[in-house]
Each structure stands twice: as C-alpha cells, then as structure tokens.
Amino acid sequence: MDAFEIADVEARRAAAGRLYEEFLRVDSMSAGLYVLEPGATDPQTPHAEDEVYYVVAGRAEIDVAGETRPVQQGSVIFVGKGVEHRFHTITERLELLVLFAPAESS
C-alpha cells in the first residue's frame, strides 16, 4: 500500500517552488497537488490524458471548452483529454488534487 499526506506533498511542492507536485505514478494513472494563489494566472495547456480535479480548498472559476462555472471546496471537475481548460478569478488559495488517466505524459 502507498499512502500520502497532503500536508507532506504541499511541503515538497512549496519547497521546490512549483505549482504542481506529483506524488503517485503508475501506468494507469498519476496524481498530484496543484496550487494557485489568489489572482494567479493558470498556465495550463490541454493534456493528452483525461483528468479529474477535486477542490481540496479555495474558490475560483474554471473554463472548460468555453463553459464557465464556479468551484469551491468539494467540487469535482472532469476534463477530457485535449480539452482547453483553465482556472481563473481565484479569490481564495486554490488547492487541487489532480488525477490523470493514464499517467500524465511528460
């Protein structure tokens, strides 16, 4: 079994100065923590994998293929591979658990 503490993942992410910290990778999926501060610009481009975001904390809006909706703690968002998406109007520090299937390509 592998088990992870989000606080430990966040500490590694912050120490490295990255927005995203991967903590799990197997052939069928990968997972990481993505953090955006209030007012930040989300630099993402479409991915080659399907992905699911779970909002651990924060408030923002997300655009997915031209549709906009608010997100907050407890929101779950699915984004299909190759689909344009971006978080914006980040009003509270946004902490996102991100799952890619299959594992995110580099």
The first five atom37 places (N, CA, C, CB, O) and aatype in JSON, in Angstrom:
{
  "aatype": [12, 3, 0, 13, 6, 9, 0, 3, 19, 6, 0, 1, 1, 0, 0, 0, 7, 1, 10, 18, 6, 6, 13, 10, 1, 19, 3, 15, 12, 15, 0, 7, 10, 18, 19, 10, 6, 14, 7, 0, 16, 3, 14, 5, 16, 14, 8, 0, 6, 3, 6, 19, 18, 18, 19, 19, 0, 7, 1, 0, 6, 9, 3, 19, 0, 7, 6, 16, 1, 14, 19, 5, 5, 7, 15, 19, 9, 13, 19, 7, 11, 7, 19, 6, 8, 1, 13, 8, 16, 9, 16, 6, 1, 10, 6, 10, 10, 19, 10, 13, 0, 14, 0, 6, 15, 15],
  "atom_mask": [
    [1, 1, 1, 1, 1],
    [1, 1, 1, 1, 1],
    [1, 1, 1, 1, 1],
    [1, 1, 1, 1, 1],
    [1, 1, 1, 1, 1],
    [1, 1, 1, 1, 1],
    [1, 1, 1, 1, 1],
    [1, 1, 1, 1, 1],
    [1, 1, 1, 1, 1],
    [1, 1, 1, 1, 1],
    [1, 1, 1, 1, 1],
    [1, 1, 1, 1, 1],
    [1, 1, 1, 1, 1],
    [1, 1, 1, 1, 1],
    [1, 1, 1, 1, 1],
    [1, 1, 1, 1, 1],
    [1, 1, 1, 0, 1],
    [1, 1, 1, 1, 1],
    [1, 1, 1, 1, 1],
    [1, 1, 1, 1, 1],
    [1, 1, 1, 1, 1],
    [1, 1, 1, 1, 1],
    [1, 1, 1, 1, 1],
    [1, 1, 1, 1, 1],
    [1, 1, 1, 1, 1],
    [1, 1, 1, 1, 1],
    [1, 1, 1, 1, 1],
    [1, 1, 1, 1, 1],
    [1, 1, 1, 1, 1],
    [1, 1, 1, 1, 1],
    [1, 1, 1, 1, 1],
    [1, 1, 1, 0, 1],
    [1, 1, 1, 1, 1],
    [1, 1, 1, 1, 1],
    [1, 1, 1, 1, 1],
    [1, 1, 1, 1, 1],
    [1, 1, 1, 1, 1],
    [1, 1, 1, 1, 1],
    [1, 1, 1, 0, 1],
    [1, 1, 1, 1, 1],
    [1, 1, 1, 1, 1],
    [1, 1, 1, 1, 1],
    [1, 1, 1, 1, 1],
    [1, 1, 1, 1, 1],
    [1, 1, 1, 1, 1],
    [1, 1, 1, 1, 1],
    [1, 1, 1, 1, 1],
    [1, 1, 1, 1, 1],
    [1, 1, 1, 1, 1],
    [1, 1, 1, 1, 1],
    [1, 1, 1, 1, 1],
    [1, 1, 1, 1, 1],
    [1, 1, 1, 1, 1],
    [1, 1, 1, 1, 1],
    [1, 1, 1, 1, 1],
    [1, 1, 1, 1, 1],
    [1, 1, 1, 1, 1],
    [1, 1, 1, 0, 1],
    [1, 1, 1, 1, 1],
    [1, 1, 1, 1, 1],
    [1, 1, 1, 1, 1],
    [1, 1, 1, 1, 1],
    [1, 1, 1, 1, 1],
    [1, 1, 1, 1, 1],
    [1, 1, 1, 1, 1],
    [1, 1, 1, 0, 1],
    [1, 1, 1, 1, 1],
    [1, 1, 1, 1, 1],
    [1, 1, 1, 1, 1],
    [1, 1, 1, 1, 1],
    [1, 1, 1, 1, 1],
    [1, 1, 1, 1, 1],
    [1, 1, 1, 1, 1],
    [1, 1, 1, 0, 1],
    [1, 1, 1, 1, 1],
    [1, 1, 1, 1, 1],
    [1, 1, 1, 1, 1],
    [1, 1, 1, 1, 1],
    [1, 1, 1, 1, 1],
    [1, 1, 1, 0, 1],
    [1, 1, 1, 1, 1],
    [1, 1, 1, 0, 1],
    [1, 1, 1, 1, 1],
    [1, 1, 1, 1, 1],
    [1, 1, 1, 1, 1],
    [1, 1, 1, 1, 1],
    [1, 1, 1, 1, 1],
    [1, 1, 1, 1, 1],
    [1, 1, 1, 1, 1],
    [1, 1, 1, 1, 1],
    [1, 1, 1, 1, 1],
    [1, 1, 1, 1, 1],
    [1, 1, 1, 1, 1],
    [1, 1, 1, 1, 1],
    [1, 1, 1, 1, 1],
    [1, 1, 1, 1, 1],
    [1, 1, 1, 1, 1],
    [1, 1, 1, 1, 1],
    [1, 1, 1, 1, 1],
    [1, 1, 1, 1, 1],
    [1, 1, 1, 1, 1],
    [1, 1, 1, 1, 1],
    [1, 1, 1, 1, 1],
    [1, 1, 1, 1, 1],
    [1, 1, 1, 1, 1],
    [1, 1, 1, 1, 1]
  ],
  "atom_positions": [
    [[0.84, -1.18, 0.0], [0.0, 0.0, 0.0], [0.89, 1.24, 0.0], [-0.96, 0.0, 1.22], [1.92, 1.28, 0.66]],
    [[0.46, 2.24, -0.74], [1.07, 3.56, -0.69], [0.05, 4.49, -0.05], [1.5, 4.07, -2.12], [-1.14, 4.42, -0.36]],
    [[0.49, 5.33, 0.84], [-0.39, 6.31, 1.47], [0.34, 7.65, 1.51], [-0.81, 5.85, 2.92], [1.56, 7.7, 1.64]],
    [[-0.42, 8.72, 1.39], [0.17, 10.05, 1.27], [-0.56, 11.03, 2.17], [0.14, 10.54, -0.19], [-1.77, 10.91, 2.38]],
    [[0.16, 11.99, 2.69], [-0.43, 13.08, 3.47], [-0.32, 14.34, 2.61], [0.29, 13.25, 4.87], [0.77, 14.71, 2.19]],
    [[-1.45, 14.99, 2.37], [-1.46, 16.2, 1.54], [-0.52, 17.26, 2.11], [-2.88, 16.76, 1.43], [0.13, 17.98, 1.35]],
    [[-0.43, 17.36, 3.42], [0.46, 18.35, 4.04], [1.92, 18.09, 3.65], [0.32, 18.33, 5.59], [2.67, 19.04, 3.42]],
    [[2.32, 16.83, 3.56], [3.68, 16.5, 3.15], [3.91, 16.82, 1.67], [3.97, 15.01, 3.43], [4.96, 17.34, 1.29]],
    [[2.92, 16.5, 0.85], [3.01, 16.81, -0.58], [3.11, 18.32, -0.76], [1.79, 16.24, -1.35], [3.91, 18.8, -1.56]],
    [[2.29, 19.06, -0.03], [2.31, 20.54, -0.11], [3.66, 21.09, 0.32], [1.19, 21.14, 0.76], [4.17, 22.03, -0.3]],
    [[4.26, 20.53, 1.35], [5.57, 21.0, 1.82], [6.63, 20.79, 0.73], [5.99, 20.26, 3.12], [7.46, 21.67, 0.51]],
    [[6.61, 19.64, 0.05], [7.56, 19.39, -1.04], [7.33, 20.34, -2.2], [7.46, 17.93, -1.52], [8.28, 20.85, -2.79]],
    [[6.06, 20.57, -2.53], [5.71, 21.48, -3.63], [6.21, 22.89, -3.34], [4.19, 21.5, -3.86], [6.86, 23.51, -4.18]],
    [[5.9, 23.37, -2.16], [6.29, 24.73, -1.78], [7.82, 24.88, -1.74], [5.69, 25.1, -0.41], [8.36, 25.88, -2.21]],
    [[8.51, 23.89, -1.18], [9.98, 23.95, -1.08], [10.62, 23.98, -2.47], [10.51, 22.75, -0.28], [11.67, 24.61, -2.66]],
    [[9.99, 23.31, -3.43], [10.53, 23.27, -4.79], [10.11, 24.49, -5.62], [10.08, 21.99, -5.5], [10.64, 24.71, -6.71]],
    [[9.15, 25.27, -5.11], [8.69, 26.45, -5.82], [7.88, 26.13, -7.07], [0.0, 0.0, 0.0], [7.86, 26.91, -8.02]],
    [[7.2, 24.99, -7.06], [6.39, 24.56, -8.21], [4.91, 24.75, -7.91], [6.68, 23.09, -8.57], [4.5, 24.8, -6.75]],
    [[4.1, 24.87, -8.97], [2.65, 24.91, -8.82], [2.09, 23.5, -8.63], [2.01, 25.58, -10.03], [1.06, 23.33, -7.97]],
    [[2.76, 22.49, -9.21], [2.24, 21.12, -9.21], [3.29, 20.17, -8.65], [1.83, 20.68, -10.64], [4.47, 20.24, -9.01]],
    [[2.85, 19.28, -7.77], [3.73, 18.26, -7.2], [3.07, 16.9, -7.37], [4.04, 18.55, -5.7], [2.05, 16.6, -6.74]],
    [[3.66, 16.09, -8.23], [3.16, 14.72, -8.42], [3.57, 13.88, -7.22], [3.69, 14.09, -9.74], [4.7, 13.99, -6.74]],
    [[2.66, 13.02, -6.74], [3.01, 12.15, -5.62], [2.72, 10.68, -5.9], [2.27, 12.58, -4.39], [3.08, 9.81, -5.1]],
    [[2.07, 10.38, -7.03], [1.78, 8.99, -7.37], [1.88, 8.82, -8.88], [0.37, 8.56, -6.87], [1.38, 9.65, -9.64]],
    [[2.55, 7.74, -9.3], [2.64, 7.44, -10.73], [2.69, 5.93, -10.91], [3.89, 8.11, -11.38], [3.59, 5.26, -10.41]],
    [[1.7, 5.4, -11.63], [1.67, 4.03, -12.11], [1.24, 4.13, -13.57], [0.69, 3.1, -11.26], [0.82, 5.2, -14.02]],
    [[1.33, 3.05, -14.32], [0.99, 3.12, -15.74], [-0.42, 3.63, -15.99], [1.14, 1.77, -16.37], [-0.64, 4.4, -16.93]],
    [[-1.37, 3.23, -15.17], [-2.78, 3.53, -15.43], [-3.21, 4.91, -14.96], [-3.63, 2.51, -14.78], [-4.27, 5.4, -15.37]],
    [[-2.42, 5.56, -14.09], [-2.82, 6.87, -13.57], [-1.64, 7.56, -12.89], [-3.99, 6.73, -12.6], [-0.64, 6.94, -12.55]],
    [[-1.82, 8.87, -12.69], [-0.9, 9.63, -11.85], [-1.73, 10.63, -11.06], [0.22, 10.34, -12.7], [-2.85, 10.97, -11.44]],
    [[-1.16, 11.1, -9.95], [-1.87, 12.05, -9.09], [-0.9, 13.07, -8.55], [-2.59, 11.32, -7.93], [0.28, 12.8, -8.33]],
    [[-1.43, 14.27, -8.33], [-0.6, 15.33, -7.78], [-1.44, 16.41, -7.14], [0.0, 0.0, 0.0], [-2.67, 16.38, -7.17]],
    [[-0.75, 17.37, -6.55], [-1.37, 18.52, -5.91], [-1.0, 19.76, -6.72], [-0.92, 18.66, -4.42], [0.18, 20.01, -6.99]],
    [[-2.01, 20.53, -7.11], [-1.84, 21.75, -7.9], [-2.35, 22.9, -7.07], [-2.58, 21.66, -9.29], [-3.48, 22.84, -6.57]],
    [[-1.55, 23.96, -6.9], [-1.92, 25.08, -6.04], [-1.77, 26.39, -6.81], [-1.06, 25.09, -4.75], [-0.74, 26.64, -7.44]],
    [[-2.82, 27.21, -6.75], [-2.81, 28.54, -7.36], [-3.24, 29.55, -6.3], [-3.76, 28.6, -8.61], [-4.25, 29.37, -5.62]],
    [[-2.46, 30.61, -6.18], [-2.75, 31.66, -5.2], [-3.81, 32.62, -5.75], [-1.46, 32.44, -4.84], [-4.02, 32.68, -6.96]],
    [[-4.49, 33.38, -4.87], [-5.49, 34.35, -5.35], [-4.88, 35.29, -6.39], [-6.04, 35.16, -4.16], [-3.78, 35.81, -6.22]],
    [[-5.63, 35.5, -7.45], [-5.19, 36.4, -8.52], [-4.21, 35.78, -9.51], [0.0, 0.0, 0.0], [-3.84, 36.43, -10.48]],
    [[-3.78, 34.54, -9.27], [-2.8, 33.9, -10.14], [-3.38, 33.61, -11.52], [-2.3, 32.6, -9.52], [-4.59, 33.54, -11.71]],
    [[-2.47, 33.46, -12.48], [-2.83, 33.03, -13.83], [-2.5, 31.56, -13.95], [-2.08, 33.87, -14.92], [-1.38, 31.15, -13.66]],
    [[-3.45, 30.77, -14.39], [-3.27, 29.33, -14.57], [-2.58, 29.09, -15.92], [-4.63, 28.58, -14.51], [-3.17, 29.38, -16.96]],
    [[-1.34, 28.57, -15.93], [-0.59, 28.42, -17.17], [-0.86, 27.12, -17.93], [0.85, 28.51, -16.89], [-0.14, 26.83, -18.89]],
    [[-1.85, 26.35, -17.54], [-2.07, 25.05, -18.16], [-2.38, 25.12, -19.65], [-3.19, 24.35, -17.47], [-2.92, 26.1, -20.16]],
    [[-2.01, 24.05, -20.31], [-2.44, 23.79, -21.68], [-3.13, 22.43, -21.66], [-1.21, 23.82, -22.7], [-2.95, 21.67, -20.71]],
    [[-3.91, 22.11, -22.7], [-4.61, 20.81, -22.69], [-3.63, 19.64, -22.52], [-5.41, 20.64, -23.99], [-2.49, 19.69, -22.99]],
    [[-4.11, 18.62, -21.86], [-3.3, 17.43, -21.59], [-3.68, 16.3, -22.54], [-3.48, 16.98, -20.12], [-4.77, 16.3, -23.12]],
    [[-2.8, 15.35, -22.68], [-3.03, 14.18, -23.53], [-3.78, 13.08, -22.79], [-1.71, 13.63, -24.06], [-4.0, 12.0, -23.34]],
    [[-4.19, 13.34, -21.54], [-4.87, 12.36, -20.71], [-6.17, 12.95, -20.17], [-3.96, 11.89, -19.55], [-6.3, 14.17, -20.05]],
    [[-7.13, 12.1, -19.85], [-8.3, 12.54, -19.1], [-7.83, 12.94, -17.71], [-9.41, 11.43, -19.03], [-6.85, 12.41, -17.2]],
    [[-8.55, 13.9, -17.1], [-8.17, 14.28, -15.74], [-9.39, 14.64, -14.91], [-7.19, 15.45, -15.78], [-10.43, 15.06, -15.41]],
    [[-9.21, 14.47, -13.61], [-10.22, 14.84, -12.63], [-9.55, 15.75, -11.62], [-10.85, 13.57, -11.93], [-8.46, 15.47, -11.13]],
    [[-10.23, 16.86, -11.31], [-9.79, 17.77, -10.26], [-10.76, 17.64, -9.09], [-9.72, 19.25, -10.77], [-11.97, 17.62, -9.28]],
    [[-10.21, 17.56, -7.89], [-11.01, 17.65, -6.66], [-10.5, 18.88, -5.91], [-10.9, 16.33, -5.78], [-9.31, 18.98, -5.61]],
    [[-11.4, 19.82, -5.61], [-11.01, 21.04, -4.91], [-10.92, 20.74, -3.42], [-12.03, 22.2, -5.19], [-11.92, 20.55, -2.73]],
    [[-9.68, 20.7, -2.93], [-9.42, 20.47, -1.51], [-9.76, 21.72, -0.71], [-7.94, 20.06, -1.28], [-10.33, 21.64, 0.38]],
    [[-9.4, 22.89, -1.27], [-9.67, 24.17, -0.6], [-9.66, 25.27, -1.64], [-8.62, 24.45, 0.53], [-9.04, 25.15, -2.7]],
    [[-10.36, 26.36, -1.32], [-10.32, 27.55, -2.15], [-11.57, 27.82, -2.95], [0.0, 0.0, 0.0], [-12.54, 27.06, -2.92]],
    [[-11.52, 28.93, -3.68], [-12.64, 29.36, -4.54], [-12.06, 29.96, -5.82], [-13.57, 30.4, -3.8], [-11.07, 30.7, -5.79]],
    [[-12.7, 29.63, -6.93], [-12.28, 30.15, -8.23], [-13.38, 29.86, -9.23], [-10.92, 29.52, -8.69], [-14.48, 29.42, -8.87]],
    [[-13.07, 30.11, -10.48], [-13.92, 29.69, -11.59], [-13.05, 28.88, -12.52], [-14.58, 30.92, -12.33], [-11.83, 29.05, -12.56]],
    [[-13.68, 27.99, -13.28], [-12.96, 27.22, -14.28], [-13.7, 27.33, -15.6], [-12.81, 25.73, -13.85], [-14.93, 27.29, -15.64]],
    [[-12.94, 27.47, -16.67], [-13.48, 27.4, -18.03], [-13.07, 26.04, -18.59], [-12.96, 28.59, -18.94], [-11.89, 25.68, -18.56]],
    [[-14.03, 25.3, -19.1], [-13.77, 24.04, -19.78], [-14.51, 24.08, -21.1], [-14.21, 22.8, -18.91], [-15.74, 24.1, -21.14]],
    [[-13.75, 24.1, -22.19], [-14.32, 24.11, -23.54], [-15.36, 25.22, -23.69], [-14.96, 22.75, -23.86], [-16.41, 25.02, -24.29]],
    [[-15.06, 26.4, -23.13], [-15.94, 27.56, -23.27], [-17.06, 27.66, -22.25], [0.0, 0.0, 0.0], [-17.79, 28.65, -22.25]],
    [[-17.22, 26.67, -21.39], [-18.23, 26.72, -20.33], [-17.55, 27.13, -19.03], [-18.95, 25.33, -20.16], [-16.51, 26.58, -18.66]],
    [[-18.12, 28.12, -18.33], [-17.56, 28.62, -17.07], [-18.45, 28.23, -15.92], [-17.37, 30.15, -17.12], [-19.68, 28.3, -16.01]],
    [[-17.81, 27.82, -14.82], [-18.59, 27.56, -13.61], [-17.72, 27.8, -12.38], [-19.14, 26.12, -13.6], [-16.5, 27.63, -12.43]],
    [[-18.36, 28.18, -11.27], [-17.6, 28.39, -10.03], [-17.22, 27.04, -9.42], [-18.43, 29.22, -9.02], [-17.92, 26.04, -9.59]],
    [[-16.09, 27.03, -8.7], [-15.66, 25.84, -7.96], [-15.26, 26.27, -6.56], [-14.48, 25.11, -8.68], [-14.83, 27.4, -6.33]],
    [[-15.42, 25.34, -5.64], [-15.07, 25.59, -4.25], [-14.75, 24.25, -3.6], [-16.23, 26.32, -3.49], [-14.84, 23.21, -4.24]],
    [[-14.38, 24.29, -2.32], [-14.06, 23.06, -1.61], [-15.16, 22.03, -1.84], [-13.88, 23.33, -0.09], [-16.34, 22.31, -1.65]],
    [[-14.75, 20.82, -2.26], [-15.68, 19.73, -2.5], [-16.1, 19.59, -3.95], [0.0, 0.0, 0.0], [-16.71, 18.58, -4.31]],
    [[-15.8, 20.58, -4.81], [-16.15, 20.48, -6.23], [-15.27, 19.42, -6.9], [-15.98, 21.85, -6.94], [-14.1, 19.26, -6.56]],
    [[-15.86, 18.71, -7.86], [-15.14, 17.73, -8.66], [-15.38, 18.08, -10.12], [-15.6, 16.26, -8.35], [-16.52, 18.26, -10.54]],
    [[-14.29, 18.17, -10.9], [-14.39, 18.56, -12.3], [-13.7, 17.51, -13.15], [-13.76, 19.97, -12.53], [-12.57, 17.13, -12.87]],
    [[-14.37, 17.05, -14.19], [-13.76, 16.14, -15.17], [-13.42, 16.94, -16.41], [-14.71, 14.95, -15.51], [-14.23, 17.73, -16.9]],
    [[-12.21, 16.74, -16.93], [-11.78, 17.37, -18.18], [-11.23, 16.26, -19.09], [-10.69, 18.49, -17.92], [-10.27, 15.58, -18.74]],
    [[-11.84, 16.11, -20.24], [-11.38, 15.1, -21.19], [-10.05, 15.47, -21.82], [0.0, 0.0, 0.0], [-9.68, 16.64, -21.87]],
    [[-9.34, 14.46, -22.3], [-8.03, 14.71, -22.91], [-8.17, 15.67, -24.09], [-7.39, 13.39, -23.38], [-9.12, 15.59, -24.87]],
    [[-7.19, 16.57, -24.19], [-7.15, 17.52, -25.29], [-8.09, 18.7, -25.18], [0.0, 0.0, 0.0], [-8.1, 19.55, -26.08]],
    [[-8.88, 18.8, -24.13], [-9.87, 19.86, -23.98], [-9.24, 21.08, -23.29], [-11.1, 19.35, -23.17], [-8.57, 20.96, -22.26]],
    [[-9.46, 22.26, -23.89], [-8.98, 23.51, -23.28], [-9.66, 23.71, -21.93], [-9.26, 24.73, -24.23], [-10.87, 23.52, -21.8]],
    [[-8.87, 24.1, -20.93], [-9.42, 24.4, -19.61], [-8.44, 25.28, -18.84], [-9.7, 23.08, -18.81], [-7.23, 25.25, -19.07]],
    [[-9.01, 26.07, -17.94], [-8.18, 26.99, -17.17], [-8.96, 27.49, -15.96], [-7.71, 28.18, -18.06], [-10.14, 27.82, -16.06]],
    [[-8.28, 27.54, -14.82], [-8.85, 28.16, -13.62], [-8.59, 29.66, -13.69], [-8.25, 27.54, -12.31], [-7.55, 30.08, -14.19]],
    [[-9.52, 30.45, -13.21], [-9.36, 31.91, -13.2], [-10.22, 32.49, -12.08], [-9.76, 32.53, -14.59], [-10.91, 31.76, -11.38]],
    [[-10.16, 33.8, -11.93], [-10.91, 34.5, -10.88], [-10.72, 33.76, -9.55], [-12.43, 34.61, -11.24], [-11.68, 33.41, -8.86]],
    [[-9.47, 33.54, -9.21], [-9.13, 32.81, -7.98], [-9.19, 33.79, -6.82], [-7.7, 32.13, -8.09], [-8.36, 34.69, -6.71]],
    [[-10.18, 33.6, -5.96], [-10.4, 34.53, -4.85], [-9.88, 33.99, -3.52], [-11.87, 34.85, -4.73], [-9.63, 34.76, -2.59]],
    [[-9.71, 32.68, -3.42], [-9.13, 32.04, -2.23], [-8.12, 31.01, -2.72], [-10.23, 31.38, -1.3], [-8.36, 30.34, -3.73]],
    [[-7.02, 30.87, -2.02], [-5.96, 29.92, -2.4], [-6.58, 28.6, -2.83], [-4.97, 29.7, -1.23], [-7.31, 27.96, -2.07]],
    [[-6.29, 28.2, -4.06], [-6.9, 27.02, -4.67], [-5.95, 25.83, -4.55], [-7.25, 27.3, -6.15], [-4.85, 25.85, -5.1]],
    [[-6.38, 24.81, -3.85], [-5.62, 23.57, -3.69], [-6.41, 22.47, -4.36], [-5.34, 23.25, -2.18], [-7.54, 22.19, -3.98]],
    [[-5.8, 21.84, -5.37], [-6.49, 20.86, -6.2], [-5.77, 19.52, -6.19], [-6.63, 21.38, -7.62], [-4.57, 19.46, -6.44]],
    [[-6.5, 18.46, -5.89], [-6.0, 17.11, -6.09], [-6.29, 16.79, -7.56], [-6.67, 16.07, -5.1], [-7.43, 16.9, -8.0]],
    [[-5.26, 16.39, -8.31], [-5.41, 16.15, -9.74], [-5.09, 14.68, -10.03], [-4.48, 17.09, -10.56], [-4.05, 14.17, -9.62]],
    [[-5.99, 14.01, -10.74], [-5.8, 12.62, -11.15], [-5.79, 12.56, -12.67], [-6.92, 11.7, -10.57], [-6.71, 13.06, -13.32]],
    [[-4.76, 11.97, -13.24], [-4.65, 11.77, -14.68], [-4.79, 10.28, -14.99], [-3.3, 12.32, -15.22], [-4.25, 9.44, -14.28]],
    [[-5.51, 9.97, -16.07], [-5.61, 8.58, -16.5], [-5.54, 8.53, -18.03], [-6.92, 7.92, -15.98], [-6.35, 9.17, -18.7]],
    [[-4.59, 7.77, -18.59], [-3.48, 7.11, -17.89], [-2.54, 8.14, -17.29], [-2.71, 6.19, -18.86], [-2.85, 9.33, -17.28]],
    [[-1.39, 7.69, -16.79], [-0.45, 8.6, -16.15], [-0.1, 9.75, -17.08], [0.82, 7.85, -15.74], [0.03, 9.56, -18.29]],
    [[0.06, 10.93, -16.5], [0.37, 12.14, -17.29], [1.68, 11.94, -18.04], [0.46, 13.39, -16.37], [2.67, 11.48, -17.48]],
    [[1.67, 12.29, -19.32], [2.9, 12.21, -20.1], [3.74, 13.46, -19.84], [2.59, 12.07, -21.62], [3.22, 14.51, -19.47]],
    [[5.01, 13.32, -20.02], [5.91, 14.45, -19.75], [6.1, 15.32, -20.97], [7.26, 13.95, -19.27], [6.82, 16.32, -20.91]]
  ]
}
